[in-house]
Amino acid sequence: MSAATAAMTEVSDDVVLNDDARKPGTEPELKMPRGPQKAAKGTTKRLFKYIMRYKFRVFIVVVCIIASAAAQAASALFLQTLIDQYILPIVGVKDPNWTPLVQILVLMACLYAVGTLCQWLFSFLLVGIEQGTLKAVRDDMFTHMQTLPISYFDTHEHGDIMSRYTNDTDTLRQAISQSFPQMFSSAISALAALIAMLWLSVPYTLFVLVFTAGLVVIIRYLVSRSGRYFVRQQQELGRVNAFVEEAVNGQKVVKVFNHEDAMQAEFDERNDQLYAASAKANTYGNVTMPVVGNLGYLLYVLSAIFGGLAGINGWVNFGLGGFATFSIGTIISLLTLSRSFVNPIGQVSQQFNMVMMALAGASRIFALMDAEPETDEGTVTLVNVELAEDGRTMTETDRVTGHWAWKREASDNGQRSIEAAKKLSPKAAEVARKAREQAITSPDGRLTLLRGDVRFTDVVFGYTPNKVVLHDITWFAKPGQKIALVGATGAGKTTITNLINRFYDIQQGMILYDGIAVKGIRKPDLRRSLGIVLQDVNLFTGTVMDNIRYGKLDATDEECIAAAKLTNADSFIRMLPEGYNTVLSGDGSGLSQGQRQLISIARAAVADPPALILDEATSSIDTRTEAVVQQGMDNLMKGRTVFVIAHRLSTVRNSDVIMVLDHGNIIERGSHDELIAQKGEYYQLYTGSVELE
């Protein structure tokens, strides 16, 4: 165990793999480091916290391993007794008494049976510990992943994230079920063999320990080399999985642009890096046990020579059991024990490589778990209310009424947003005051009717601190208005909608929603109030009904069908082989883009959001299908505040307000007719004088 522990400190050496693709017929070059070369500090402790959730089972496993090792050592000691006291005395005797020999053999058989039973029991219990631990790890990893911000998935390859659920957890399975028990069992076996050797012969034990010291030096060298490459192997495996996942998802694009050779070259480069790390890791790892085994045979030969000379010359022997000469039984027992002492050391060193790989996988898993979750300092929640005939008096209720209100906590009198705005600027304070005046609020100030009044004041935002995307954005959307955002790609249209639902937080300024700062609204409630229909539709494996119900998991079949009828999706769904029970797979690959988009719109409809964001929802479908989809969206937009992002300007003509963005600035604002009359940028875009680029 000392060799393994010492080797762990050497895994941080910085020889790693080169990113350059190798030439055919050559080995990948090992060059500059690209990531951590050892498990993160505290990984082992955190992993054992999961394992120790099964304390009683672990205790039984430890007891069984110790019992099994003790039985193995005791059986070796029995050899001395068996030979010296039961076999040699009856050699050459004409009529020997076999009863004592049979009795001792039965006792030895019982001892072996106990050891075998203990081995079976701890192997059986380890299955439950292993699978239970992996389930807990995967549950915690997935649960935490749901709390991560969108920015995490923007900056991490999806295939690499998936690799943590598969390859990295599989390394944990091997470590828990094999490596950790084997290392502990080997350590106990070596200790038991050492004690047994000391009991029989102290001089012989010292001879074995001197030989083992040289063996440990060799093992330490091999393990220190293999450990760093096993860590690297897990990192490279994640890169390969990420690339394959990306290649599979983009297979059509690859073929359209005849990019197969380039993709193959890039895959070969990543695969070469994995090959180089794996080859190095397994070269050092696989040679460890043969080296230990052969050196063990050398020790066996030297021990036999030593024992033979000791027995022939009648050397005096002494051990913890007392003084005596080297008998044949003693020599045979010592030979057996020397193998029982050396072999576990090799097994520990070999399993240590697997442990290093498991700890590398665990480090990647815990890195995901340690990723900063999405912060949510909001306290305002969304509740159903009953609205009186005057349109202003509201009462909170548990039943669905179709009317929603923002509910503040008891200590919030509705002035927090105004106070926060005063700290920004007089302009922000004035905007907040007007929003507060126009909001419909209960007398106690705790309930504010959700109407879809959205106001941006001096908003500055950048995905990275050194690159500002939106510059001092100020605008407002009145309740029930249809707001269109137009402009070239990269102008900041989608960014504005991402800020409304707080996928990202602004660096400066304030965003108000019905007079409440969006930072003060709980994110789940804020997003519940905003339905989103994206250009890129994501359908999940399951029935059409399941995909519609994804917008509201407790929706009935009747509600899902009503949503489909509202959005013009019902007619084509009923023409599918199984209608609403048709199973979709591969992101709905059997459907047209328009049909997939209609299902996503129906999904938003069944959620019945008070406000709606349509992000290029019709840009990837043909004009004829667009008319059907547009009609479905029009039905969905009635009575809601709607934000529309569109490149096709024909789809935003009926918007109440059109905002033209350019490089993160709002350069024009007004209705279609007003902007056409101005003959500015929108006029140029609409008439085709200027392209959206």
MARPA-637706 format. One record per residue (C-alpha): x, y, z; residue in one letter. Coordinates in steps of 0.001 Angstrom, whole numbers, plus 524288, in hexadecimal, padded with zeros to 5 digits. Layout:
<recs>
XYZA/...
</recs>
This chain:
<recs>
800008000080000M/80B458094B80277S/80FA1808077F461A/8021880B607EFA2A/8010C817067F891T/80E5581C137F4AEA/80B1E81A897E65FA/7FF13822FE7E7D0M/8078D82E997EAFCT/80EBA82D107DE19E/802FD82D2C7D52CV/803F183BD07D351S/80F8E83ABD7C9F2D/80CDB842EF7BDF4D/80F89839997B2C1V/802EE839107AAF9V/7FE36837B579D3DL/800A9840C3791DDN/7F4CB8461C78AB4D/7FB41844D877D77D/7F651839C777512A/8009A82F61772CER/8058C82B6C76589K/8016D81DFE7609AP/80A1D81364765D3G/80F7581B7177121T/80C4181BA077F84E/804CE8276578507P/80E36830F978B45E/80DDD83394799DCL/80FB4841F679C8DK/809A584D437A3FDM/7FF7A84B767AEB4P/7F15984ED67ABDBR/7EA7584C167B8A6G/7EBE2847207C692P/7F41383ADB7C73FQ/7EF3E835FC7D452K/7E28B8344E7DB83A/7DD768407E7E228A/7E053841F27F096K/7D5FA83BB17F923G/7D0A4832E67EE5ET/7D342826527F5E1T/7CCB682BA480228K/7C0AE82FF67FAA8R/7BFAF822F57F3ACL/7C07181B6C80062F/7B57E823C8805F2K/7ACBD81DEB7FB92Y/7B1B8810357FE57I/7AFF3811DD80D09M/7A174813F780B39R/7A1788052480C2EY/7A8F6804A081902K/7A3767F7AF81DBAF/7A6437F0D0810DER/7B3D67F6BA8104BV/7B6537F1F681E2BF/7B24F7E41781A6DI/7BAEB7E4CA80E4BV/7C6B17E91B81672V/7C45B7DE3582049V/7C3257D42D81567C/7CF9C7D8E680EC1I/7D7277D82F81B80I/7D18B7CAA881E5BA/7D4F87C603810B7S/7E2EB7CB24811CAA/7E4717C53581F51A/7DF937B81B81A3DA/7E9757B8B180F34Q/7F4BD7BBA881887A/7F0387B1758223EA/7EFAC7A725817AFS/7FDF47A9F88147CA/8018B7A85F822CCL/7FA0379B9D822F5F/8034E79659818BAL/80E5E79658822A9Q/8061978F3582CAET/8009E785F68226EL/80DF07820081D4FI/815F6781FF829D5D/80BE277C1A83315Q/802D0773EA82ABDY/8097876FB481E1BI/817E176DB382171L/814F17659382DCBP/80D8275B4A825EDI/8171675AA681A91V/81CC874CA781A4AG/81381747B2824DAV/80D6673A8482138K/8003A73C90827A6D/7FE9374B488296DP/7F35D75197830B0N/7EC6C759BA82667W/7E24375F9182F77T/7EA4876B93833E5P/7EE0776E87825C8L/7DFEB76D9B8213FV/7DB937765082C6AQ/7E597780C982942I/7E2087802B81ACEL/7D39F781E481E30V/7D75B78D8B826A9L/7DF117935B81B5CM/7D392791078123AA/7CAB17985081BB3C/7D47D7A36C81C20L/7D4B27A45180D4BY/7C5C97A38E80D1BA/7C4DF7AF218167AV/7CE1D7B70880DDEG/7C6667B38880194T/7B96A7B6EA8081FL/7BED07C41880C86C/7C3AC7C6FB7FEBFQ/7B6437C3C67F8FEW/7AF327CBF580323L/7B7587D84B8015FF/7B6A47D6E07F285S/7A7DF7D5DC7F382F/7A6C57E1C47FC61L/7AFD77E9D07F3C2L/7A6257E90A7E881V/79BE97F0477F079G/7A5CC7FA307F580I/7AB377FC8A7E7E9E/79E297FE577E103Q/798508063D7EC17G/7A40C80F667EC2CT/7A3A8811487DD6BL/79510813FC7DDEBK/7971681E3E7E877A/7A2448247D7E0D2V/79A53825097D441R/78E6982A417DB7DD/7964D8350A7E206D/79D73838467D577M/790DD8396D7CD93F/789EB840D97D863T/794FA84ABF7D917H/795B684B9C7CA4CM/787AA850847CA43Q/78BF685C007D2A8T/797008604B7C9A5L/7958086CA17C183P/7947B86C917B2C1I/7A23A872307B230S/7A7BE8654F7B763Y/7A25485DC67ABDCF/7A6F48686E7A2A8D/7B4EE866747A73CT/7B583857917A8CFH/7B47F84D8B79DFCE/7A81B8459A79F67H/7AED9838D379C1AG/7B8C983B4C7A6D4D/7ADC283D717B095I/7A75E830C77AC29M/7B45A829A87ADD0S/7B3D782CAD7BC5BR/7A730824F67BD73Y/7AC938194B7B5F4T/7BB4B8175E7B566N/7BEB281E647C1FAD/7B4368179B7C9FBT/7B87180A9D7C426D/7C62180CB27C977T/7BFE180EB47D6DAL/7B8A7801CE7D552R/7C5607FA957D2EEQ/7CC15801587DE4BA/7C12F7FED77E813I/7BE977F0C47E43DS/7CCA47ECB27E151Q/7D7BB7F6187E40CS/7D4837FB287F1B2F/7D0DF7EDAB7F735P/7DC777E74E7F069Q/7E5F47F1697F5C4M/7E0947EFF680377F/7E0427E12E8027ES/7EE1B7E0DC7FD2AS/7F2F17E9D380802A/7EC8E7E14F81271I/7F1C27D4F780BFBS/7FF8B7DA8D80B87A/7FE867DEAE819C0L/7F96D7D16281DD6A/8044F7CA9781634A/80E6E7D39F81C73L/809927D07382A2EI/809807C1EB826F5A/8177E7C2A9821C4M/81BE07C9E182DF2L/815847BF3883618W/81D457B4CF82EECL/82A3D7BBA382C32S/82F317C95A82EB3V/83BCC7C7C6826A2P/834767C2CC81ADBY/82A897CDE281C30T/835877D7F481C40L/83B107D1BF80FEFF/82DAF7D2DA8093DV/82BF67E0FB80DA3L/839357E4FD8080CV/835A57DEB97FB16F/8283A7E53A7FB73T/82E547F2A67FD98A/835047F19A7F062G/8284B7ECD57EA79L/821057F8AF7EFD9V/82A90801EB7E93DV/827B67FB967DC12I/819057FBB07DE75I/81950809DE7E273R/8200080D8C7D5BFY/816208061C7CD60L/80A2680B057D4C3V/80E938192D7D47AS/80FC2818517C5A8R/802DE811647C33BS/7FAC9819A87CCA4G/7FC43826747C54ER/7F8A5820117B867Y/7EC6D819C67BE01F/7E818827647C243V/7EB0C82C677B4A9R/7E3C38211F7AE8DQ/7D6FE825497B4FEQ/7D8BC833357B029Q/7DB5B82ED57A23FE/7CFF38255F7A2A6L/7C702830BF7A5EEG/7CC588386979A3FR/7CA0C82CFD79105V/7BC2082B1A795EBN/7B96A8399779463A/7BE258395D78656F/7B66F82D1E782E0V/7A9FC832DB788B6E/7ABF083F2F780B0E/7AEE2837797745EA/7A2A582F11775CCV/799E183AD877803N/79FB2841E976C4FG/7A052836457631AQ/797AD83C94758C7K/79FFF848CA7587FV/7AC478408D75777V/7A7118396F74B94K/7A1558457D74516V/7AE8084C4474536F/7B66D83FE77425CN/7BD718420574F26H/7BF9283396751FCE/7CE53833E874FE6D/7D03083FCC7589BA/7C7B3839D476342M/7CF4182D2B7620EQ/7DC178347B76371A/7D78583BA076F97E/7D22982F2177581F/7DEFF82842772B1D/7E63F833237799CE/7DDDD83204785D8R/7DDE78234A78531N/7ECB582371783F5D/7ED8782B3E79086Q/7E4D3821467974AL/7ECEF8164D79188Y/7F9A881C4979630A/7F4A981E7C7A40FA/7EE67810F87A4D2S/7FA4F80A3F79F04A/80380810B07A8A9K/7FA5F80E287B42BA/7F85B7FFDD7B0FAN/8067A7FD8A7AD1FT/80B1B801657BA9EY/7FEFF7FBDD7C130G/7FF597EE847BABEN/80DDC7EC807BCCFV/80CB37EE5D7CB7DT/806D97E12C7CEDEM/80FFC7D91D7C61FP/81BC67E01E7CC06V/816D07DD9E7D9C7V/813547CFAC7D64FG/820AF7CC727D0C1N/827B17D3057DBFBL/81EE07CB227E4EEG/8238B7BEB97DE44Y/8318C7C3627E03BL/82E9B7C5497EE9DL/828A17B7AB7EEE2Y/835107B1C77E917V/83DD47B9637F265L/8352A7B56D7FDBBS/835E97A7227F9B8A/844C57A7FE7F92EI/845067AEDA80650F/83BDC7A4DC80C40G/8433D7996D80684G/8503A79E3B80BF9L/849DF7A10B81916A/843C979393819E1G/84FEB78C3081563I/8590C7938881E64N/84F9C7936E829DFG/84FA17A22482B9EW/849187A703837B8V/83C807AE4083512N/834E27B75483DDBF/827D87BDF883C4CG/81CF77C39F8448DL/818FE7B59984747G/826427B23284D37G/8337E7ABF9849B6F/834DC79FC784123A/83C3379A8A83575T/8373879C53827A0F/82E5D7909C82572S/828DA78C6081854I/81B4E790EE81C65G/820A079E2D8206CT/827C379FE681379I/81BAC79C2980B7DI/8130E7A56981370S/81CCE7B085811C1L/81D717AE4780315L/80EA07AEED8024ET/80DFF7BAEB80B09L/818587C21D8032ES/80FBE7C0C87F726R/803F57C5107FF21S/80BA07D1118035FF/8116E7D5537F64DV/805E17D2AB7ED3DN/7FC967DBFC7F484P/8068F7E6EB7F2EBI/805FB7E5007E438G/7F72A7E4527E4A8Q/7F6917F11A7EC35V/7FF577F7DD7E258S/7F7767F2A97D6F4Q/7EA7A7F6A87DCF0Q/7F01E803F57E02DF/7F032806FC7D19BN/7E1A9804337D11EM/7DFA680C647DD4EV/7E6C9817C87D703M/7DE09816B17CB1EM/7D20A816107D3E1A/7D673821EE7DBA5L/7D8C8829227CEDFA/7CAD1825DB7CAE3G/7C5CF829A97D856A/7CD0C836AD7D746S/7C5E1839867CA91R/7B8EF8359B7D0A4I/7BB2F83E027DCB2F/7BFBE8492D7D403A/7B2278492D7CDFDL/7ABFD848657DB7CM/7B486853B17E017D/7B11385C4F7D48BA/7AAC4868D87D96EE/79BF7867137D919P/792EA871327D3A5E/790DA87B537DE25T/7832487F717E17CD/7815D88A3D7EB59E/7733A88C6B7E75DG/7682A88BCF7F12FT/75C6688FB17E8E6V/754298841B7E47ET/74980881F57DA55L/73BF087E397DF45V/72E5287C427D9D1N/7247C886A47DD8BV/71604888E87DC3BE/713A7896147D5DAL/7079B89DD67D945A/6FEF78A4717CF1FE/705BF8B1677D156D/712228AB4D7CBB3G/71A438AFC97D742R/715F48A87B7E36BT/71CAA89B367E446M/71CE888FDA7EDAET/72707885077EDF4E/721A1877767EB11T/7269C869A47E914D/71E39866EF7DD2CR/721CC86A947CF40V/71A80876F97CB87T/7222487BFC7BFEAG/72634887ED7C7B8H/73386889157CDDCW/739D3892227D7ADA/74741894767DD5EW/74769891C17EBF6K/7516D8989A7F482R/7562C8938280194E/750388997380DD1A/75B858A2D78103AS/75AC28A88180265D/751768B40880134N/7540A8B5B27F2B3G/75E4C8C05B7F429Q/76A7A8B8067F25FR/76B728BA047E3AES/769CF8C8B67E51FI/774458C95B7EF9EE/77D738C14C7E720A/77AD38CA2A7DB78A/77E138D6517E377K/78BB98D0DE7E57EK/78DCE8CFE17D6D8L/789A08DCFD7D14FS/77E978E7087D1BEP/77A088E1CA7C499K/779018D3E77C9C3A/771CE8D8C97D5D2A/767EC8DFF17CD45E/7659E8D3E27C4D9V/763A58CB727D0F0A/75A378D5567D6C8R/751DB8D5C47CA71K/751D58C6FA7C975A/74D5E8C63F7D783R/742658CFF57D525E/73D658C8C47C932Q/73E048BB517CF91A/731838B59A7D53CI/734FC8B2A17E358T/72D1E8AE0B7EF18S/72B338B7A57FA5CP/735588B0CB802D5D/73F418B1997F7B8G/741E18A2F27F79ER/73A8789F227EB20L/73D238A5477DDD7T/735438A0BF7D228L/73D9789AB37C77EL/73B188A2C37BB4FR/747E38A1E47B3C2G/74D018AFA37B5E5D/75BA28AE8D7B2E6V/765338B9E67B3F3R/773D68BA917B155F/77B6A8C5FF7B701T/789A88C8B67B36AD/78C688BA2F7B1F9V/79A7E8B67A7AF08V/79DFF8A8427ACD7F/7A90D89FD67A7AAG/7AAC48911C7A7D6Y/7B8C9893CD7ABAAT/7BD4589FC97B35EP/7C6008A4D57A87DN/7BBD88A41879DA4K/7AF508ABF479F3DV/7A3D88A70479721V/7992D8B0A379B32L/79C2A8BF0179D3FH/7934B8C7497A615D/786B88C0D47A15FI/77A538C7E97A58CT/76CCB8C3EA7A0E0W/75F8B8BF947A5E9F/754988B64D7A227A/746B58B9537A647K/73DD18AE477AACEP/7381A8A68B79F69G/7410E8AC9C79547Q/747ED8A4EE78AB2K/7560B8A98178AA2I/75E878A5F277F03A/76D548A5FD77F70L/773E58A6B577225V/781CA8A8AA76DE3G/78D858A1B676872A/792E98953E76E4AT/79A93898BB77A7BG/793558A57C77CA1A/78EBA8A0D578A1AG/780B389C77787ABK/7817288F1D78E2DT/789FF894BC798E3T/77EE689DDC79CF0I/775768927979E8CT/77FCF88ABB7A5F1N/780AF895F97AF8BL/77203896A57B18BI/7717E8889B7B65AN/77E9E889FB7BD4BR/7865E87FBD7B613F/790CC88A0C7B82FY/791748959E7C17CD/7946C8A3757BD4FI/7A0978AAC17C184Q/79A1D8B8297C268Q/78C7F8BDE97C232G/77F678B81A7C5F6M/774CA8AF9C7C006I/767178B1087C59BL/75BEE8A7747C3CEY/74EEE8AD3B7C817D/756978B6F87D047G/75EAB8AC4F7D6E3I/76D428AAD17D470A/76F1D89D997CDD8V/77A5589AD57D744K/7704489AE47E223G/767C1890827DB91I/76AA58821D7DDC5R/7700087C9C7D11EK/7668E8710D7D02EP/75B0B87A5D7D1C1D/760CE884457C851L/762AD879DA7BDFCR/7554E874207C0BBR/74FBB881347BC86S/75745881017AF9CL/75452876F37A531G/75F2F8757479B1AI/75E7C8701278D4EV/76C1886EA2787A0L/770E786D49779B8Q/777E9860A877D45D/76D6985732781AFV/770E384CC178BADN/767C68410E78BDEL/769E6835ED7955EF/7689C8274E793A0T/75A7C8241A796BEG/74CFB825F579126T/748088327378ADFV/73F2A833F7796BBM/74AD1832EC79FE1D/7521883D717984BN/7469E846CE79901I/744A3843BD7A75DR/752D48478F7A9DBY/74DEC855957AAD2G/74565851CF7B669K/748148447E7BC39L/73AFA8437C7C326D/73313847347B713A/7282C83DE47B33FT/726F3837D27A5BFD/71B9C840E17A30FE/723D884CD67A660E/72EC88482279D64C/72547845D479238I/71F158533179470A/72C958597B793C3A/72F698522D7871BA/7228B856CC7812EK/72544864C378565L/7326E864A477E7FT/72E0685D7477213N/735C78514E77598A/72A1B8484A777ADD/72756845B776944S/734C084033765B3F/73627838EE772B5I/729B28314277003R/72F5882D26762E1M/73B26826C57696FL/73B07817C176A60P/7370281793778BAE/7322A8258B779BFG/735B282BA2786C5Y/73B7881E9778B17N/7456581E6278007T/752CC81C53785F4V/75D0982645781E6L/76B98823827825CS/777EE829F977D96G/772B383790780A4D/7669F835017784DG/76EA2831D076C2ES/762B082C0F7654FG/75B948392176574L/75D558451875D02S/763288515A762E3Q/755C9857E9762B0G/74F6284C65769A0Q/759F484C4077403R/7583085AD1775E8Q/74969859617775DL/74B7384F5B78229I/7549F858B77892FS/74A79863907880AI/7401185A5978D6CA/749648576779897R/74A04865EB79BB4A/73B3B8670579A7DA/7387485C407A452V/74166863567ADF3A/7384E86F187AC5DD/742EB879417AF4CP/73EB3887467B23CP/7497588C607A939A/750018868C79D4DL/75D248870779642I/75DE38829B78815L/76C1288175783F3D/76CF687FC577520E/76202875D777631A/75EF9875D27678CT/76C32878C17618AS/76F5886AAA75DCAS/76271866F075746I/75CBC869B6749F5D/7534F874DC74724T/7475686C1F745C5R/749E7865087528AT/74D2F87203758BDE/73F4D876AE75674A/739F486B0375E10V/743F386C8F768E3V/741C987B467696CQ/7333C8794576B11Q/735E986FD777642G/73EE2879BC77C96M/734EC884A477ABAD/72AEE87C7278218N/734E587A4478CDEL/73895888B678DABM/72AF688DE67902EK/72A408954A79D0BG/738AD8939979FFCR/7448B89C5B79FD5T/74CDF896AF79505V/75B028989E79110F/75DDB8948C78320V/76B43892F577D1DI/76AC4891A676E6FA/772FB8930376250H/7671D8925775978R/761C489FF575B14L/754C789BEE7552AS/751EE8948B761CAT/753208A0B076A61V/74AC58AA51762B7R/73F728A90176C2DN/748108AB5D7782AS/7444E8B6987810ED/752778BABC7825FV/75E2D8B74977A07I/76BCC8B9A777F54M/777618B9AF77616V/7844D8B5B477C45L/791D98B7CB77703D/79E2D8B36577E2DH/7976B8B32E78B57G/790958C04E789D4N/7824B8C37778722I/782CF8CC7E77B75I/7742C8CD2B7781CE/767548CA9B77EFCR/7593D8CB9877A68G/74E3E8C4C877333S/750098BF7D76579H/7497D8CB3875F32D/7510C8D4D876797E/75E228CEBE76449L/75AE68CDF6755D0I/7574E8DC5475614A/764568DFA875C72Q/76B748D92375118K/776838D55675A17G/77D528C85C75C58E/770A98C08375D70Y/76BC78C651750A3Y/7787B8C26174A1AQ/777658B4A574F89L/769158B2FC74C24Y/76A658B7B573E40T/776958AF7373C2CG/77FBB8BADE73A56S/788348B58974567V/78A4C8A749748E0E/789948A208756B0L/797F489EF0757FAE/
</recs>
